[in-house]
Amino acid sequence: MEDWAKVYKSTNVIDAEMVKAMLLDQGIEAVVVNKIDRSLIFGEAYVYCPAADESLAKTYINQNPEESND
């Protein structure tokens, strides 16, 4: 995913999808990469956005404490 930046990670894919939806609502292109192994129930889901929007995306995420994961 060249020119894309990871802006969020979670062990819950639903949380990642919610962050993706929030970013899309703000006009920021976003995708979820799900690396959670369903059979062993471990791993993480990541939200990526274009690197040019990374700072803005992190600002939106941090403004919504329920979405922040730092």
Secondary structure, DSSP 8 states (H G I E B T S, - for coil): -TTEEEEEEES-HHHHHHHHHHHHHTT---EEEEEEETTTTEEEEEEEEEGGGHHHHHHHHHTSTTT---
